[in-house]
Each structure stands twice: as structure tokens, then as C-alpha cells.
């Protein structure tokens, strides 16, 4: 089968991969995005905080992303049923929009820039030689050669494995997560509320549209088996112990379908090697309590686009620029991962949680704006 050549091959059509493809397509690069699924992925966070919104605004996408999304400027935190903190987001707040909708929006914009998408395209082999990725071979026999290869293919990244980059994964073993999409209730429409309990449970309820809401429940592993085998009434009885101002949502939980989510942090030893770089959860993953993962990934894609275009096809210059301008992102990610670890470790104890909570990271992210009162 013939070999296709392009300027940039991106493995993974999630938020980071699609956004990077759009930025490069706008600058005239021939980009091919490889996605093992039949369409853009649907699993991901529903939040874009101020740093991510600023990135979209710089590229004329903020208004489009927000057109059918919901803006919120406050999250209220509770511990054992009592309010303990209000976290406010200035300057328009944060955006709630289902992950798949946001990715599809960027994907549609890519089409106007001539970006190619190859769906149902699994990776069979990645040929690496002389410190660079030489060729990608797909499971259907197609071959792809690119000046630059980006692994935006998740925590089990095939690109990262081919490059031999070490990873450190830490599962949050004391907290299993379940999520359900339910009809929107009055209390959830009114305010985002995040509940914690001293027994190691959490519940987060927020709207995703004018008639639907998302409910996340976190609980110790031993409780998960008992609760979800015994059925939803047992779940509701447990939630009633610490969820105090969202009881009108309980009736919607009984018929809901609950999906289990594995949550882990991920750190890697390098973000690039030669002409290949990692993006998104192929490079780092933090606890979802930070709410910053997608915003950081958008900024990373922006940096990668600048570096790739500045290198202009010069492999040696690309390697140098990635080392100088992209590898330093590991420090920002390290701080965010450490912060997520601290939140996950302390939420059972209100005093410890409030001490660990950092408004600068939680609201402004890497912008390091003044802490909120």
C-alpha cells in the first residue's frame, strides 16, 4: 500500500489533538489526524476554566465555544452537609460544555483548514530510527510519514511507548468515581455544588444543558461494590447523609445509568524525543478535582503549534525548540498534579482540605493571578 507524507501527524482526535491540528492547518501545514475510534472521542471533562478560555479567545473560538454552553462564576463546597467555601471565578467565570460537543466544534473548524482525519485507524507499528519517528503503519496497512509526530493518544499512548519514554502512573485507589447524566433539577440549575464527607465520599452536581445535569459520585472501593450491587436506593440513602441542598435531584438518580471512571495521575520523564512530542493525557494527567486539565492541554497545543511552525521543517531546530519551549511545561504540570494529589488526600478533613485549597491554581491556573479572598 502506498505511503502518505505530511508535515505533521497527530495520533488522537481528542481536544488537544484537534486544537493543535486546527492551529497548524490555519498556518498552512498539511496535517493528518489518526483516530482509532469511528469519530472524535466522547469521554472527557465538561469544564473550561479561565486559562483555557483565554487560549480559545486568542484564536477566535471563545464566542463559538460559549454559544451553546453555560457560564458559571461560583462553585460552593460542603463538608458533611455544611457549606465551607465559595470559590468565585471573575471575568465571565468558567464554561460548562459537554466534552464531545467542544471537540466536535473544533473538529468542524479543522475541516475548513484542510486537515485530514483518518478514523477507525489503529496503529500497528511505529518505526523509530536515529532518534526520530520515521513511519507509522496502521492496522489496515496504510503508511504515513511525517516531519513531526504528535502523540495525543491518551494515557496508554502508543507514541510514548514507541519513544521509550518512562511513565509513572498513580491510581487514586481510595476513591472510585461514578458518573451519570440525569434530568436537570432546580437546585442544580441554580448553583454548582460539590459535597464531601468525612467518610470518604464526594458528590458533584452541575448542569450541562438547559434540561440535563451531570452527577459525579466518588466513594471508597469497598463501598462501591456494596452500593452499586445493592442498587440505587442504597446510594440515595448514603447521599442523604451529606448532600443537603440538592435533594431534589435524588429522584432522578434511581433510573440513571452509572458509568465507572478510573482516575489516576500520570507523570512522564520527557515530553519529546527528536521529531515527536506528547500532548494531553499522553503527557500528564491530574486528579479531576483541579478542573484544569483541559485548559492546560489547550495551552500546550498552542505552544506546540508555535514551536512546529518556528522550526519550519528543520529537524534539529525542532528538537532544540521543543527542549527550550515545551519541556519546561513539565514543571507547571507537576505543580498541578501535586495540587490534585493534595486535594484528593485531604477532602475527608475540612480543615486539611481548606489548607490545601489554592485559589491561584484552582481559578487562574498557570496565570498565577492574585489569590481570591
C-alpha beads as a LAMMPS data file, in Angstrom:
LAMMPS data file: protein, C-alpha beads

373 atoms
372 bonds

1 atom types
1 bond types

-500.0 500.0 xlo xhi
-500.0 500.0 ylo yhi
-500.0 500.0 zlo zhi

Masses

1 110.0

Atoms # bond

1 1 1 0.000 0.000 0.000
2 1 1 1.279 3.488 -0.864
3 1 1 2.863 5.707 1.768
4 1 1 1.302 9.111 2.519
5 1 1 3.509 12.035 3.520
6 1 1 2.521 15.106 5.540
7 1 1 4.021 17.872 7.609
8 1 1 2.504 16.782 10.936
9 1 1 0.856 13.521 12.000
10 1 1 -1.256 13.729 15.167
11 1 1 -2.270 10.480 16.833
12 1 1 -5.524 11.085 18.719
13 1 1 -8.516 13.272 17.846
14 1 1 -9.383 14.477 21.332
15 1 1 -9.415 18.111 22.407
16 1 1 -5.640 18.604 22.309
17 1 1 -5.139 16.782 19.026
18 1 1 -7.967 18.595 17.240
19 1 1 -6.966 22.014 18.562
20 1 1 -3.340 21.559 17.553
21 1 1 -4.456 20.370 14.116
22 1 1 -6.598 23.480 13.708
23 1 1 -3.773 25.848 14.673
24 1 1 -1.353 24.144 12.292
25 1 1 -3.905 23.947 9.475
26 1 1 -4.511 27.669 9.770
27 1 1 -0.783 28.216 9.194
28 1 1 -0.739 26.170 6.033
29 1 1 0.666 22.893 7.374
30 1 1 -0.510 19.609 5.889
31 1 1 -1.867 17.778 8.937
32 1 1 -3.188 14.217 9.232
33 1 1 -5.008 13.224 12.435
34 1 1 -5.212 9.498 13.189
35 1 1 -8.005 8.319 15.477
36 1 1 -8.582 4.682 16.398
37 1 1 -12.300 5.254 17.032
38 1 1 -15.041 5.859 14.459
39 1 1 -15.382 9.539 15.424
40 1 1 -13.963 12.102 17.830
41 1 1 -13.861 10.806 21.422
42 1 1 -16.766 11.491 23.772
43 1 1 -15.126 10.919 27.164
44 1 1 -13.626 13.958 28.833
45 1 1 -14.238 16.818 31.217
46 1 1 -17.074 19.303 30.722
47 1 1 -15.228 22.363 32.062
48 1 1 -13.065 25.091 30.607
49 1 1 -11.672 27.441 33.210
50 1 1 -10.290 30.952 32.546
51 1 1 -6.829 29.877 31.257
52 1 1 -8.396 27.652 28.597
53 1 1 -10.961 30.259 27.657
54 1 1 -8.171 32.788 27.153
55 1 1 -6.426 30.403 24.768
56 1 1 -9.619 29.956 22.739
57 1 1 -10.161 33.722 22.729
58 1 1 -6.686 34.298 21.266
59 1 1 -7.723 32.153 18.304
60 1 1 -11.245 33.478 17.806
61 1 1 -13.027 30.434 19.257
62 1 1 -14.252 31.588 22.671
63 1 1 -17.575 33.012 21.475
64 1 1 -18.244 29.972 19.310
65 1 1 -17.467 27.575 22.172
66 1 1 -19.628 29.528 24.581
67 1 1 -22.602 29.991 22.259
68 1 1 -24.361 26.832 23.411
69 1 1 -22.501 26.391 26.692
70 1 1 -23.313 27.503 30.222
71 1 1 -21.324 30.118 32.110
72 1 1 -20.882 29.836 35.865
73 1 1 -18.924 32.048 38.235
74 1 1 -19.339 30.205 41.540
75 1 1 -18.843 26.718 42.996
76 1 1 -19.970 26.097 46.580
77 1 1 -18.204 23.440 48.643
78 1 1 -19.744 21.476 51.509
79 1 1 -18.362 19.130 54.129
80 1 1 -20.682 16.753 55.981
81 1 1 -23.592 18.828 54.732
82 1 1 -22.311 22.256 55.823
83 1 1 -21.080 24.963 53.426
84 1 1 -17.354 25.520 53.922
85 1 1 -16.231 27.597 50.941
86 1 1 -17.397 29.606 47.943
87 1 1 -14.962 29.647 45.034
88 1 1 -15.639 32.568 42.690
89 1 1 -14.433 32.940 39.121
90 1 1 -14.126 36.540 37.862
91 1 1 -14.217 37.931 34.331
92 1 1 -17.039 35.822 32.943
93 1 1 -16.393 32.729 35.045
94 1 1 -15.879 29.277 33.569
95 1 1 -17.611 27.433 30.745
96 1 1 -19.573 24.200 31.022
97 1 1 -19.987 22.363 27.744
98 1 1 -20.055 18.596 27.147
99 1 1 -16.623 17.414 26.058
100 1 1 -17.781 15.819 22.826
101 1 1 -19.598 18.997 21.734
102 1 1 -16.475 21.081 22.285
103 1 1 -14.246 18.661 20.395
104 1 1 -16.750 18.403 17.523
105 1 1 -16.793 22.189 17.248
106 1 1 -13.016 22.301 16.826
107 1 1 -13.116 19.278 14.517
108 1 1 -15.602 21.082 12.242
109 1 1 -13.296 24.097 12.148
110 1 1 -10.414 21.812 11.113
111 1 1 -12.320 20.739 8.007
112 1 1 -12.264 24.299 6.743
113 1 1 -8.452 24.303 7.014
114 1 1 -7.879 21.150 5.002
115 1 1 -6.904 18.941 7.936
116 1 1 -7.268 15.232 7.111
117 1 1 -8.852 12.874 9.651
118 1 1 -8.375 9.135 9.417
119 1 1 -10.936 7.415 11.653
120 1 1 -11.027 3.720 12.566
121 1 1 -7.264 3.914 12.166
122 1 1 -5.432 1.868 14.752
123 1 1 -1.629 1.923 14.980
124 1 1 0.078 -1.356 14.096
125 1 1 3.676 -0.164 14.239
126 1 1 5.715 2.966 14.856
127 1 1 9.151 2.843 13.257
128 1 1 11.770 4.780 15.229
129 1 1 15.315 5.285 13.986
130 1 1 18.148 7.755 14.621
131 1 1 16.186 9.348 17.460
132 1 1 13.118 10.175 15.397
133 1 1 9.844 8.628 14.275
134 1 1 10.332 7.521 10.693
135 1 1 6.972 5.979 9.771
136 1 1 3.585 4.979 11.151
137 1 1 1.922 1.788 9.951
138 1 1 -1.816 1.430 10.505
139 1 1 -3.713 -1.787 11.134
140 1 1 -5.289 -1.531 7.672
141 1 1 -1.865 -1.413 6.032
142 1 1 -1.689 2.298 5.290
143 1 1 1.626 4.020 5.984
144 1 1 2.250 7.589 6.997
145 1 1 5.490 9.571 7.067
146 1 1 5.592 12.981 8.759
147 1 1 8.170 15.619 9.583
148 1 1 6.616 15.878 13.065
149 1 1 4.626 13.295 15.036
150 1 1 2.436 14.205 17.999
151 1 1 1.197 11.602 20.464
152 1 1 -2.161 12.905 21.696
153 1 1 -3.355 9.350 22.198
154 1 1 -4.142 9.213 25.906
155 1 1 -2.668 7.632 28.998
156 1 1 -1.780 4.407 27.155
157 1 1 -0.085 6.335 24.352
158 1 1 1.392 4.165 21.599
159 1 1 3.652 7.060 20.592
160 1 1 5.050 7.386 24.115
161 1 1 5.718 3.647 24.273
162 1 1 7.461 3.667 20.896
163 1 1 9.699 6.533 22.011
164 1 1 10.658 4.627 25.165
165 1 1 9.641 7.494 27.450
166 1 1 9.155 6.324 31.033
167 1 1 5.861 6.936 32.808
168 1 1 4.743 6.929 36.417
169 1 1 1.059 6.204 36.977
170 1 1 -0.563 6.538 40.376
171 1 1 -4.150 5.272 40.689
172 1 1 -6.271 7.002 43.305
173 1 1 -7.059 3.696 44.965
174 1 1 -9.065 5.115 47.855
175 1 1 -11.594 6.848 45.608
176 1 1 -13.660 5.259 42.845
177 1 1 -15.717 7.542 40.615
178 1 1 -19.140 7.029 39.049
179 1 1 -20.939 9.424 36.708
180 1 1 -24.497 9.684 35.419
181 1 1 -26.402 12.100 33.198
182 1 1 -29.820 12.942 34.640
183 1 1 -32.676 15.437 34.144
184 1 1 -31.873 18.900 35.449
185 1 1 -33.362 19.823 38.828
186 1 1 -33.938 23.298 40.249
187 1 1 -31.107 23.155 42.774
188 1 1 -28.556 22.018 40.186
189 1 1 -29.697 24.684 37.739
190 1 1 -29.232 27.270 40.471
191 1 1 -25.657 26.528 41.568
192 1 1 -22.735 24.126 41.136
193 1 1 -22.328 22.277 44.423
194 1 1 -19.510 19.940 45.434
195 1 1 -20.119 17.861 48.558
196 1 1 -17.532 15.989 50.638
197 1 1 -17.973 13.699 53.606
198 1 1 -15.638 12.638 56.396
199 1 1 -16.472 9.053 55.376
200 1 1 -14.557 9.472 52.107
201 1 1 -17.487 10.214 49.774
202 1 1 -17.998 13.104 47.375
203 1 1 -20.797 14.239 45.075
204 1 1 -20.626 16.931 42.399
205 1 1 -23.793 18.112 40.669
206 1 1 -23.815 20.585 37.779
207 1 1 -25.845 21.365 34.637
208 1 1 -24.600 20.506 31.151
209 1 1 -27.588 21.937 29.236
210 1 1 -30.946 23.542 29.843
211 1 1 -32.514 20.185 30.668
212 1 1 -29.715 17.822 31.707
213 1 1 -27.229 17.590 34.561
214 1 1 -24.134 15.573 35.351
215 1 1 -23.749 13.865 38.732
216 1 1 -20.375 12.561 39.874
217 1 1 -20.143 10.335 42.920
218 1 1 -16.835 9.332 44.478
219 1 1 -16.644 6.686 47.166
220 1 1 -14.264 4.206 48.803
221 1 1 -13.786 0.972 46.805
222 1 1 -15.351 -1.210 49.475
223 1 1 -18.492 0.943 49.436
224 1 1 -18.685 0.968 45.637
225 1 1 -19.177 -2.784 45.381
226 1 1 -21.787 -2.849 48.129
227 1 1 -23.731 0.212 46.943
228 1 1 -23.883 -0.494 43.227
229 1 1 -24.623 -4.192 43.689
230 1 1 -27.442 -3.455 46.134
231 1 1 -28.927 -0.779 43.887
232 1 1 -29.645 2.926 43.740
233 1 1 -31.855 3.190 46.869
234 1 1 -28.782 2.327 48.931
235 1 1 -26.851 5.044 47.086
236 1 1 -29.513 7.633 47.806
237 1 1 -29.546 6.705 51.494
238 1 1 -25.796 7.370 51.635
239 1 1 -26.038 10.651 49.725
240 1 1 -28.721 11.918 52.094
241 1 1 -26.143 11.809 54.868
242 1 1 -24.058 14.630 53.394
243 1 1 -25.823 16.108 50.318
244 1 1 -28.038 18.719 51.910
245 1 1 -29.137 21.277 49.321
246 1 1 -29.580 19.125 46.224
247 1 1 -32.183 16.627 47.428
248 1 1 -34.495 17.472 44.517
249 1 1 -32.007 15.608 42.283
250 1 1 -32.346 12.311 44.182
251 1 1 -35.437 11.104 42.319
252 1 1 -33.548 11.308 39.023
253 1 1 -30.741 9.056 40.283
254 1 1 -32.745 5.842 40.596
255 1 1 -33.319 5.262 36.848
256 1 1 -29.882 6.655 35.892
257 1 1 -27.141 4.644 34.224
258 1 1 -23.911 4.928 36.193
259 1 1 -20.556 4.613 34.454
260 1 1 -17.441 3.780 36.408
261 1 1 -14.411 6.002 35.820
262 1 1 -10.809 5.096 36.578
263 1 1 -8.890 8.072 37.932
264 1 1 -5.082 8.186 38.036
265 1 1 -2.308 10.726 37.897
266 1 1 0.365 10.385 35.218
267 1 1 3.871 11.787 35.037
268 1 1 6.431 11.101 32.312
269 1 1 10.195 11.546 32.144
270 1 1 10.181 13.691 28.960
271 1 1 7.684 15.378 26.678
272 1 1 9.533 14.862 23.411
273 1 1 12.208 12.909 21.618
274 1 1 13.587 14.046 18.281
275 1 1 10.703 14.942 15.973
276 1 1 7.957 13.572 18.235
277 1 1 6.167 15.138 21.202
278 1 1 3.415 14.208 23.640
279 1 1 0.231 16.167 24.274
280 1 1 -2.668 15.974 26.718
281 1 1 -3.068 12.846 28.823
282 1 1 -0.259 11.170 26.884
283 1 1 1.997 13.657 28.683
284 1 1 0.297 14.243 32.031
285 1 1 -2.874 13.515 33.962
286 1 1 -4.037 15.091 37.211
287 1 1 -6.949 14.498 39.551
288 1 1 -10.191 15.950 38.095
289 1 1 -10.697 17.941 41.323
290 1 1 -8.351 20.572 39.884
291 1 1 -10.649 21.191 36.893
292 1 1 -7.636 22.429 34.918
293 1 1 -6.603 19.521 32.727
294 1 1 -8.309 20.725 29.534
295 1 1 -7.176 24.318 29.989
296 1 1 -3.546 23.234 30.346
297 1 1 -3.821 20.986 27.285
298 1 1 -5.105 23.858 25.138
299 1 1 -2.136 25.986 26.206
300 1 1 0.246 23.109 25.481
301 1 1 -1.202 22.745 21.970
302 1 1 -0.711 26.460 21.415
303 1 1 2.957 26.202 22.414
304 1 1 3.478 23.150 20.211
305 1 1 1.951 24.913 17.210
306 1 1 4.314 27.866 17.678
307 1 1 7.339 25.582 18.028
308 1 1 6.495 23.444 14.991
309 1 1 5.933 26.469 12.795
310 1 1 9.065 28.225 14.064
311 1 1 11.150 25.138 13.246
312 1 1 9.967 25.307 9.626
313 1 1 10.720 21.666 8.858
314 1 1 14.264 21.775 10.283
315 1 1 14.527 18.648 12.452
316 1 1 17.485 19.805 14.538
317 1 1 15.868 23.175 15.218
318 1 1 12.605 21.461 16.151
319 1 1 14.396 19.317 18.729
320 1 1 16.085 22.389 20.211
321 1 1 12.861 24.401 20.352
322 1 1 10.914 21.568 21.946
323 1 1 13.605 21.298 24.598
324 1 1 13.669 25.038 25.230
325 1 1 9.971 25.927 24.976
326 1 1 7.901 22.795 25.528
327 1 1 9.799 20.679 28.058
328 1 1 9.505 23.463 30.706
329 1 1 5.747 22.783 30.737
330 1 1 6.532 19.710 32.822
331 1 1 7.076 21.950 35.845
332 1 1 3.657 23.605 35.528
333 1 1 2.083 20.183 35.115
334 1 1 3.994 18.842 38.115
335 1 1 2.553 21.587 40.301
336 1 1 -0.951 20.850 39.051
337 1 1 -0.577 17.095 39.610
338 1 1 0.775 17.699 43.121
339 1 1 -2.155 20.006 43.804
340 1 1 -4.651 17.391 42.649
341 1 1 -2.940 14.819 44.856
342 1 1 -3.267 17.166 47.832
343 1 1 -6.992 17.744 47.227
344 1 1 -7.655 14.014 46.855
345 1 1 -5.730 13.260 50.036
346 1 1 -7.431 15.861 52.251
347 1 1 -11.100 16.197 51.263
348 1 1 -12.239 13.927 54.098
349 1 1 -10.966 16.518 56.602
350 1 1 -12.405 20.005 56.110
351 1 1 -9.551 21.804 57.855
352 1 1 -6.886 19.958 55.871
353 1 1 -8.804 20.451 52.610
354 1 1 -9.191 24.190 53.123
355 1 1 -5.477 24.428 53.915
356 1 1 -4.620 22.554 50.713
357 1 1 -7.012 24.564 48.519
358 1 1 -5.150 27.075 46.316
359 1 1 -7.336 29.714 44.650
360 1 1 -4.468 30.750 42.374
361 1 1 -4.209 27.288 40.810
362 1 1 -7.899 26.456 41.082
363 1 1 -9.176 29.597 39.370
364 1 1 -6.305 31.133 37.405
365 1 1 -4.107 28.116 36.752
366 1 1 -0.679 28.978 35.420
367 1 1 -1.604 32.659 35.170
368 1 1 -0.738 32.971 38.887
369 1 1 -3.090 35.916 39.350
370 1 1 -3.631 37.319 42.873
371 1 1 -5.288 34.867 45.242
372 1 1 -9.005 35.313 45.739
373 1 1 -10.398 36.439 49.061

Bonds

1 1 1 2
2 1 2 3
3 1 3 4
4 1 4 5
5 1 5 6
6 1 6 7
7 1 7 8
8 1 8 9
9 1 9 10
10 1 10 11
11 1 11 12
12 1 12 13
13 1 13 14
14 1 14 15
15 1 15 16
16 1 16 17
17 1 17 18
18 1 18 19
19 1 19 20
20 1 20 21
21 1 21 22
22 1 22 23
23 1 23 24
24 1 24 25
25 1 25 26
26 1 26 27
27 1 27 28
28 1 28 29
29 1 29 30
30 1 30 31
31 1 31 32
32 1 32 33
33 1 33 34
34 1 34 35
35 1 35 36
36 1 36 37
37 1 37 38
38 1 38 39
39 1 39 40
40 1 40 41
41 1 41 42
42 1 42 43
43 1 43 44
44 1 44 45
45 1 45 46
46 1 46 47
47 1 47 48
48 1 48 49
49 1 49 50
50 1 50 51
51 1 51 52
52 1 52 53
53 1 53 54
54 1 54 55
55 1 55 56
56 1 56 57
57 1 57 58
58 1 58 59
59 1 59 60
60 1 60 61
61 1 61 62
62 1 62 63
63 1 63 64
64 1 64 65
65 1 65 66
66 1 66 67
67 1 67 68
68 1 68 69
69 1 69 70
70 1 70 71
71 1 71 72
72 1 72 73
73 1 73 74
74 1 74 75
75 1 75 76
76 1 76 77
77 1 77 78
78 1 78 79
79 1 79 80
80 1 80 81
81 1 81 82
82 1 82 83
83 1 83 84
84 1 84 85
85 1 85 86
86 1 86 87
87 1 87 88
88 1 88 89
89 1 89 90
90 1 90 91
91 1 91 92
92 1 92 93
93 1 93 94
94 1 94 95
95 1 95 96
96 1 96 97
97 1 97 98
98 1 98 99
99 1 99 100
100 1 100 101
101 1 101 102
102 1 102 103
103 1 103 104
104 1 104 105
105 1 105 106
106 1 106 107
107 1 107 108
108 1 108 109
109 1 109 110
110 1 110 111
111 1 111 112
112 1 112 113
113 1 113 114
114 1 114 115
115 1 115 116
116 1 116 117
117 1 117 118
118 1 118 119
119 1 119 120
120 1 120 121
121 1 121 122
122 1 122 123
123 1 123 124
124 1 124 125
125 1 125 126
126 1 126 127
127 1 127 128
128 1 128 129
129 1 129 130
130 1 130 131
131 1 131 132
132 1 132 133
133 1 133 134
134 1 134 135
135 1 135 136
136 1 136 137
137 1 137 138
138 1 138 139
139 1 139 140
140 1 140 141
141 1 141 142
142 1 142 143
143 1 143 144
144 1 144 145
145 1 145 146
146 1 146 147
147 1 147 148
148 1 148 149
149 1 149 150
150 1 150 151
151 1 151 152
152 1 152 153
153 1 153 154
154 1 154 155
155 1 155 156
156 1 156 157
157 1 157 158
158 1 158 159
159 1 159 160
160 1 160 161
161 1 161 162
162 1 162 163
163 1 163 164
164 1 164 165
165 1 165 166
166 1 166 167
167 1 167 168
168 1 168 169
169 1 169 170
170 1 170 171
171 1 171 172
172 1 172 173
173 1 173 174
174 1 174 175
175 1 175 176
176 1 176 177
177 1 177 178
178 1 178 179
179 1 179 180
180 1 180 181
181 1 181 182
182 1 182 183
183 1 183 184
184 1 184 185
185 1 185 186
186 1 186 187
187 1 187 188
188 1 188 189
189 1 189 190
190 1 190 191
191 1 191 192
192 1 192 193
193 1 193 194
194 1 194 195
195 1 195 196
196 1 196 197
197 1 197 198
198 1 198 199
199 1 199 200
200 1 200 201
201 1 201 202
202 1 202 203
203 1 203 204
204 1 204 205
205 1 205 206
206 1 206 207
207 1 207 208
208 1 208 209
209 1 209 210
210 1 210 211
211 1 211 212
212 1 212 213
213 1 213 214
214 1 214 215
215 1 215 216
216 1 216 217
217 1 217 218
218 1 218 219
219 1 219 220
220 1 220 221
221 1 221 222
222 1 222 223
223 1 223 224
224 1 224 225
225 1 225 226
226 1 226 227
227 1 227 228
228 1 228 229
229 1 229 230
230 1 230 231
231 1 231 232
232 1 232 233
233 1 233 234
234 1 234 235
235 1 235 236
236 1 236 237
237 1 237 238
238 1 238 239
239 1 239 240
240 1 240 241
241 1 241 242
242 1 242 243
243 1 243 244
244 1 244 245
245 1 245 246
246 1 246 247
247 1 247 248
248 1 248 249
249 1 249 250
250 1 250 251
251 1 251 252
252 1 252 253
253 1 253 254
254 1 254 255
255 1 255 256
256 1 256 257
257 1 257 258
258 1 258 259
259 1 259 260
260 1 260 261
261 1 261 262
262 1 262 263
263 1 263 264
264 1 264 265
265 1 265 266
266 1 266 267
267 1 267 268
268 1 268 269
269 1 269 270
270 1 270 271
271 1 271 272
272 1 272 273
273 1 273 274
274 1 274 275
275 1 275 276
276 1 276 277
277 1 277 278
278 1 278 279
279 1 279 280
280 1 280 281
281 1 281 282
282 1 282 283
283 1 283 284
284 1 284 285
285 1 285 286
286 1 286 287
287 1 287 288
288 1 288 289
289 1 289 290
290 1 290 291
291 1 291 292
292 1 292 293
293 1 293 294
294 1 294 295
295 1 295 296
296 1 296 297
297 1 297 298
298 1 298 299
299 1 299 300
300 1 300 301
301 1 301 302
302 1 302 303
303 1 303 304
304 1 304 305
305 1 305 306
306 1 306 307
307 1 307 308
308 1 308 309
309 1 309 310
310 1 310 311
311 1 311 312
312 1 312 313
313 1 313 314
314 1 314 315
315 1 315 316
316 1 316 317
317 1 317 318
318 1 318 319
319 1 319 320
320 1 320 321
321 1 321 322
322 1 322 323
323 1 323 324
324 1 324 325
325 1 325 326
326 1 326 327
327 1 327 328
328 1 328 329
329 1 329 330
330 1 330 331
331 1 331 332
332 1 332 333
333 1 333 334
334 1 334 335
335 1 335 336
336 1 336 337
337 1 337 338
338 1 338 339
339 1 339 340
340 1 340 341
341 1 341 342
342 1 342 343
343 1 343 344
344 1 344 345
345 1 345 346
346 1 346 347
347 1 347 348
348 1 348 349
349 1 349 350
350 1 350 351
351 1 351 352
352 1 352 353
353 1 353 354
354 1 354 355
355 1 355 356
356 1 356 357
357 1 357 358
358 1 358 359
359 1 359 360
360 1 360 361
361 1 361 362
362 1 362 363
363 1 363 364
364 1 364 365
365 1 365 366
366 1 366 367
367 1 367 368
368 1 368 369
369 1 369 370
370 1 370 371
371 1 371 372
372 1 372 373
